[in-house]
Each structure stands twice: as C-alpha cells, then as structure tokens.
C-alpha cells in the first residue's frame, strides 16, 4: 500500500479525537463508517455555538493545526465521499483533485484508478484514465449539459483588457487553458445556451461549456476524443450541418486555428485559408451571438494583424456590411508568462443590421 496522504492522516486524527469527545470512537477506513457524518455534523454545530462547549470544539481544531475554514468548507465533507475517493486519498491522491470528482465517482468512473506523484502528474493520470472510460454520445459531436463541478469562474470586467490566469491549474491539455475557456464562455453566454468549437483539439472548450450548463458542439479535422466529431471546415459548412440536425445555432463559436507556421503556409496563403474556414462558421452562429478568434500571444504581430483583418473582411462580406468592428479584444496571459492568447471577439449583427 502506498504511503498515506497527509490530508487523510489529518482527517483520520480529527475523527478519532472528535469521536472520543462524544464517547463514540470511530476508526476511519476507506469505506465510509456508520455514524461518521453524524459525528462531524454534531461537531460542526457545536463549533458554531457561542458556548463553552463551542469554544472547546474550536480548540480541538487549533490543537490539530486544522484551519477553521479548511475544516468547514473542505475537510468535514470527506465523510460524504464514497469508497473510491477515500481509497485514493488514503493512498496519497491530491485532496483538491479529489474534491472535484464527485460526479465521476457516482458514475463509477474512478474504479481501477491509481494516482501517484505531483498534482500535475496525477492530473495526467486522471485524464488518461477518464479518457479510457469515456462513452461516445449517441450523436457524436453534441454534448449535453453536465452537473457543475463547483469550480470558480471569473468573469472579467469589460474594462479589464488583460485576463491574468493561474497557469498551474493544468499544463497538459492542448489549446485554450480551462480557466480562460470558462471565463470566455461565462462572459459571452451568461445563461444556458449553445457553445460551438469546430477546432476542438483536446476538447477543453466544449467540456468547460457543459460544466457551465450549456449544450456544446465539438468537432475537429482529426478528433482526439471519442465524443468529438470529425469535420473538415474547408469542405463542410457548419451552419448547414446544424440546420440538417435541427439544432439551435450557437450563442458563441470559438475558433482556434493553427498558426501559419503550423500549416507551413505563407501569410497570404494563410489569410486565404482562414477566410475559407471562417466562411464556413458564420452560419452556425445566431443573430447577436459571438465568434471568438483565438490567436497565440507568442506569434508575430503581423500574424495577429492579418487574422484580425481576415475576420473583419469575412464578416463584411457575409453580412453585407459597410464596415465592421470587433466587439472586444482580450489578452489572456498566464501569471508566470508561460503562455497566452489574443481573443478577438466579433458580434454577429442582429436583424436590421446590414442587408
């Protein structure tokens, strides 16, 4: 058996001390014990009371070097976990990682999982395990809203041009960082809607969209996950596809194309290619919806300028506009400077604009 994790040892000690306090000794095991939840519920209520017993309960936490917030918001809920998360925690799994896996545990997806190493290494192991367990939806490409994970979503103020995010959340997924994807989706789809990503890569955007309660479309020319549909935007119009499937058109479409270097194209060749790609995206976006074009911040400024020009010229042609302007330009950058993106946002005209 692997060395027990520190959080598991702390929790075990807490339950032991609290059990002795109420003459109800409980030995913590990987399988939830009868009375464990009731014991901590009683202790929590007593701790909040302005009584000598309440003060004594607070001292118990202090003597165990357990922060009051850590206990109230996190530690006490281990009693409600199932056997799989408790097993993993007992064997050294990262506590924060385990907190967000209630839905996966309920579906039986954690059976057979083993985690070791640093938090980042454990995330990789978890991702690989869940990928193997993934089930292909009945209609590939469409994802239904999922139960929220409870992860915080920061919606930046419109005056905040630069979005600074913590790079340590995850460092192995391709494409847009999950923190940035959640903020982008929450900013432009504030209520239940449809988010489309026809260049889904590793599926970050559609997965974050479902966690926020939206229907999502995920496709790619070379799908990396079972739920991502295979679609070549050079030869397929996404709007026509959505119409054939009788699906609501998107409130937000995220386009994250490869760079000119990645396609081995000159800037002129790339502009021609991107024009064709965007032309096959517009029909999938509802009137008043948004298209977000993602541009790596590490690229040359000439590439950024070219992509912005193509985006606006494409919108002018498709919607018969006299002129076009971006709704917003955001810069998302990791706090440690390791990565970042320009996010160019265009709002599709509502009825009455253009011709």
Residue pairs with C-beta under 8 A, 6 or more apart in sequence:
1 91
2 91
2 92
2 116
3 92
4 90
4 91
4 92
5 89
5 90
5 91
5 92
5 93
5 95
7 75
7 89
7 95
8 28
8 86
8 89
8 90
10 64
10 66
10 75
11 28
11 75
11 78
11 89
12 28
13 64
14 60
14 64
14 66
14 71
14 75
15 26
15 28
15 36
15 39
15 40
15 79
16 25
16 26
16 27
16 28
17 60
17 64
18 39
18 40
18 43
18 60
19 25
19 26
19 39
21 43
21 60
22 39
22 42
22 43
24 35
24 39
26 33
26 35
26 36
26 39
27 33
28 36
29 86
30 83
30 86
30 87
30 90
31 83
31 86
32 79
32 80
32 81
32 82
32 83
32 86
36 79
37 79
37 80
39 79
40 76
40 79
43 57
43 60
43 76
44 72
44 76
46 53
46 54
46 57
47 54
47 57
47 58
47 61
47 68
48 54
58 68
61 67
61 68
61 71
66 75
74 95
74 99
78 86
78 89
81 89
81 98
81 102
81 105
82 105
82 106
84 105
84 110
84 111
84 113
85 93
85 98
85 101
85 102
85 105
85 110
88 98
88 110
88 113
88 114
88 115
89 95
89 98
91 114
91 115
92 115
92 116
93 115
93 122
94 115
94 119
94 122
96 119
97 115
97 119
97 122
97 123
97 126
100 149
100 150
100 151
101 110
101 126
103 146
103 147
103 149
104 110
104 130
109 129
109 130
109 133
112 129
113 125
113 126
113 129
114 125
115 122
115 125
115 126
116 122
116 125
117 125
120 168
120 170
120 171
120 172
123 170
123 172
124 172
127 172
127 173
131 225
134 225
134 226
134 227
135 226
136 226
136 227
137 143
137 144
137 227
139 245
140 226
140 227
140 228
140 229
141 217
141 218
141 219
141 227
141 228
141 229
141 231
142 215
142 216
142 217
142 245
142 247
143 206
143 207
143 209
143 210
143 215
143 216
143 217
143 218
143 227
144 210
144 215
145 192
145 210
145 213
145 214
145 215
146 210
146 211
148 211
148 212
148 213
149 211
151 182
151 211
153 182
153 183
153 186
153 212
154 163
154 179
154 182
154 183
154 186
155 183
155 186
155 187
156 163
156 183
156 187
156 330
158 328
161 329
161 330
161 331
162 330
162 331
162 332
162 333
163 180
163 183
163 330
163 331
163 332
163 333
164 333
164 334
164 335
165 177
165 179
165 180
165 183
165 332
165 333
165 334
165 335
166 179
166 334
166 335
167 177
167 334
167 335
167 336
167 338
167 339
169 177
169 178
169 179
170 177
170 178
173 202
173 204
174 201
174 202
174 204
174 224
175 200
175 201
175 202
175 204
175 205
175 256
176 184
176 204
176 205
176 254
176 256
176 294
176 341
177 204
177 332
177 334
177 339
178 204
178 208
180 332
180 341
180 343
181 204
181 205
181 208
181 209
181 254
182 208
182 211
182 212
183 332
184 252
184 254
184 292
184 330
184 343
185 195
185 205
185 208
185 209
185 212
185 214
185 252
186 212
188 251
188 252
188 290
188 292
188 345
189 195
189 209
189 212
189 214
189 251
189 252
192 213
192 214
192 215
193 214
193 215
193 248
193 250
193 251
193 252
194 214
194 215
194 216
194 217
194 247
194 248
194 249
194 250
194 251
194 252
195 205
195 206
195 209
195 214
195 215
195 216
195 217
195 250
195 251
195 252
195 253
195 254
196 216
196 217
196 238
196 250
196 252
196 253
196 254
196 284
196 285
197 205
197 206
197 209
197 216
197 217
197 218
197 219
197 253
197 254
197 256
198 217
198 219
198 220
198 231
198 233
198 238
198 253
198 255
198 281
198 284
199 219
199 220
199 221
199 233
199 254
199 255
199 256
199 257
200 206
200 218
200 219
200 220
200 223
200 224
200 225
200 228
201 220
201 224
201 256
202 224
202 225
203 218
203 224
203 225
203 227
203 228
205 216
205 218
205 254
205 256
206 216
206 217
206 218
206 227
206 228
207 216
209 215
209 216
210 216
214 251
215 247
215 248
217 229
217 242
217 247
217 250
217 284
218 225
218 227
218 228
218 229
219 228
219 229
219 230
219 231
219 238
220 228
220 229
220 230
220 231
221 230
221 231
221 232
221 233
222 230
223 229
223 230
231 238
231 241
233 276
233 277
233 280
233 281
234 273
234 276
234 277
234 280
236 280
237 280
237 283
238 253
238 280
238 281
238 283
238 284
239 249
239 280
239 281
239 282
239 283
239 284
239 285
240 283
241 284
242 249
242 250
242 283
242 284
243 283
248 286
249 283
249 284
249 285
249 286
249 289
250 284
250 285
250 286
250 289
251 285
251 286
251 289
251 290
252 285
252 289
252 290
252 291
252 292
253 281
253 284
253 285
253 289
253 290
253 291
253 292
254 292
254 294
255 277
255 278
255 281
255 291
255 292
255 293
255 294
256 294
257 274
257 277
257 293
257 294
259 270
259 296
259 299
259 303
260 266
260 267
260 269
260 270
260 303
263 270
263 273
265 273
267 302
267 303
267 306
270 303
270 306
271 306
271 309
271 310
274 307
274 310
275 310
275 313
275 314
278 291
278 293
278 310
278 311
278 314
279 314
279 318
281 291
282 291
282 314
282 315
282 318
282 319
282 348
285 291
285 348
286 348
287 348
287 349
287 350
287 351
288 347
288 348
288 350
289 347
289 348
290 327
290 345
290 346
290 347
290 348
291 311
291 345
291 346
291 348
292 343
292 344
292 345
293 307
293 308
293 311
293 343
293 344
293 345
293 346
294 341
294 342
294 343
294 344
295 303
295 304
295 307
295 341
295 342
295 343
295 344
296 339
296 340
296 341
296 342
297 331
297 332
297 333
297 339
297 340
297 341
297 342
298 339
298 340
304 342
307 344
308 326
308 344
311 326
311 344
311 346
312 324
312 325
312 326
312 346
313 324
315 321
315 324
315 346
315 348
316 322
316 323
316 324
319 348
319 349
319 353
319 354
320 354
320 355
321 349
321 353
321 354
324 346
326 344
326 345
326 346
327 345
327 346
327 347
328 343
328 345
329 342
329 343
329 344
329 345
330 342
330 343
330 345
331 340
331 341
331 342
331 343
332 340
332 341
332 343
333 339
333 340
334 340
